[in-house]
Amino acid sequence: MAGRGGHAVTDLSGALQEPWPDIRLQREAVGLGMWFFLASEVLFFAALFCSYAIYRSFNPEAFRIAAAHTEIIYGSINTALLLTSSLTMTIALRAATAQLRWLTLVCLGATAVLGVAFLVTKGLEYRGDIDEHLVPGPGFPLTPPATAIFWGLYWIMTGVHAIHLTAGIGVVAVVMTLFWRETIPVQGSTVEGVAIYWHFVDTVWIFLYPLIYLAGRS
């Protein structure tokens, strides 16, 4: 197992779980299982995106007015944070594959911190939105009425994304803890499933950013 100095590990027997005969097959199974899971998540987000597209096609001007009231600075900061987190997660996967314990831990930690920074920034944005009463319901300040549809979708899509990101941060924290305590050896098959999920969450945001923040500014 890797020492405190981050040297490569040669014994991966502790990472092999039943019923897999070797690490290669286990790693392929982890990746395949995660892709099957993400297929259902893609369908879920696709339904939200289709709803957005349909309502926007019927109310283009209302959506333009509504989107102009989003905070593009917050959205841009969060986009930069998630893109950077994808980089650190990629490095973590490479490091884990090479069994570089300390580099893996550092990059996983950086990924989790960037994810938390995203949630904090999003929380500040939500507070501003609430202060501006940009929540569909009594006292909603924008007209025409169809602007409320945009903001309803805004809260649903960004809220669901934040839940997925929170789950991702939790998984990263668990994997870090297992590596730190040397409960399991540092190896790529453990990190690969986490990396696939993290990149999926980042990709969803890449689609959300132009739909939410650029629609009223194009």
Secondary structure by P-SEA (a helix, b strand, c coil): ccccccccccccccccccccccaaaaaaaaaaaaaaaaaaaaaaaaaaaaaaaaaaaacaaaaaaaaaaccaaaaaaaaaaaaaaaaaaaaaaaaaaacaaaaaaaaaaaaaaaaaaaaaaaaaaaaaaaaacccccccccccccaaaaaaaaaaaaaaaaaaaaaaaaaaaaaaaaaaaacccccccccaaaaaaaaaaaaaaaaaaaaaccccccc
